[in-house]
């Protein structure tokens, strides 16, 4: 659109607090589909508050696109709050499972060392195969694939990303404000206005 | 039938056994619903059965197609300011609503649609007339919900109405399985909903932004107001007028905002956008402060965005935070209901008159009159133009009528030239551009405003998309004036083919039936004219006729709508020819 150099895309972690409502996943997913944006990772889970769900969505986009999407999500009736953060602003983890033939591992001491180095632990050990698990960043779980590939990796799966926002003090106080008919200034659900730089100077 | 005062019947006593269908109707009555547009079918029969002898004064208008039903609901909502209510059955009944839902969502029209659904135990079994209505309608509704247990009905309906009419209004769809409609349960009364914890329709107004906006406006030399339908949806017409008259700022409208300020108000400088007026488009790129009120910077309004008002500081008043900075980066966002924010702003702005600046708009207007308008409205010879028909209509209605338009050239001409004295007088499909909208929407508009004259201005393409609704007019006896402007083309597409596709008129020469005969078949009086000297008389006949009337006016075939901002061009590159 503009003549400036295109702004780099980067990974954003979108955190969505919602009511527990059938069809909401579709309503949120369609906001991405409609704009032809691929969801890299999506996780739904309970939150710190009973009855409130938390979505963690990862996309690779520019900040401008992410901010608009965040507002479109927040506009949905059952959505309480949306935050978006770069990877620097969150603590995040993904879990991965690796299935490898047991005989190879038993034979080669090297493999055991590699697994230890990569923080993997055995979940199931059977005569024919063993399942290892690691938790970490994408590079770490990816790395172990490379490590295990030469030793006959049978199956690999990685979970969606979960992320905790470093700067967040939770949602409890906010939720209480949401529950009031007349929220106080604390709720300021129009808080996105705060992040604008000194909006203009005369 | 039509003039009765509508009163809700007394609610049944607590613990009275009601069927889901009966509970639904009591909920509608409690919400003040007086009119339903609908079409029965297998999966919604228990609701229709309850309607058969429902004690309240809810009238049901039997439409001829569910799309007609939902457009009628939209017309009703737009003319009355109330929530439009639509009934349809499962499967095809529900899927026929989709166009209307998309239209209502993009044009922020409050609707509650009730669809029947197959028995809950059949969900997902590809049952007869089963469609995944919640899945299909999710992208085109503000909210939707499937009821499978009758006890949910009162609370869900209360939520539906609250969501449809508050904040930025929109369509809500409630899908009710047949077992829930039949199920008897002890009724526990009805409580209207005014709070949903995850839904904040009314933002807290931030005074610091009002102050910043006022400061910008007060220091502006060439301020310019753009307003949209938000002023009408917020019932803020008086607040808007007070703001304008104190600040002295010239104001232009999007087609959805037409009528919020009378056409002849001295500060009303005309229509924005692709086929809007010359001055407002050019001045968008001349002003120093642009104040956008309840509008969303649609691409048909802005033209090329990177050349849109780059010189100006932008103040944007809107109730929907997702609109702020969506298309145009705002200098000062004023998030809130404009009924609240406008008076706050009016308090802080200095009383001014921008006489010279306003005069510049009038200079451009004169250029537009000389280049386009005079010839369009007062052609001396040749075939009739769409503009002169609207002009003659203005003379006769004096701007008192509700003008409902379809989509295409006639829509642009009617919106540009129709004189509107009152708010809620312009009903058109703005965002979605739905051909076939006007006839059913006009029916609904009349039901929503029985004391007003409703004129549906329709092209020869659009009328053929929903012409079956003449049957609805016939059966309901509603009084709608149907004005067909027939240029024997799908005119807007033909205009684009002429201008941008080397006159390759690909499939735009549409033929028409004998509309007068068709109307006659439905018991509607009609007339067709092709001579200028008959125009005034024919329009008089139409307006004076007791009941509906169809007037077909043959207009010149290859007329173009100008001015025009070609797609991909800046608003200041607007062409007069």
Interface residues (C-beta under 8 A of the other chain):
Chain A: X1 X2 X3 X18 X19 X22 X23 X26 X27 X30 X34 X67 X68 X71 X72 X74 X75 X77 X78 X79 X80 X175 X178 X179 X181 X183 X185 X187 X188 X189 X190 X192 X193 X196 X199 X200 X202
Chain B: X134 X135 X138 X139 X142 X143 X144 X145 X146 X163 X194 X195 X196 X197 X198 X199 X200 X203 X204 X206 X209 X212 X215 X216 X219 X305 X306 X313 X320 X321 X322 X325 X326 X331 X332 X333 X335
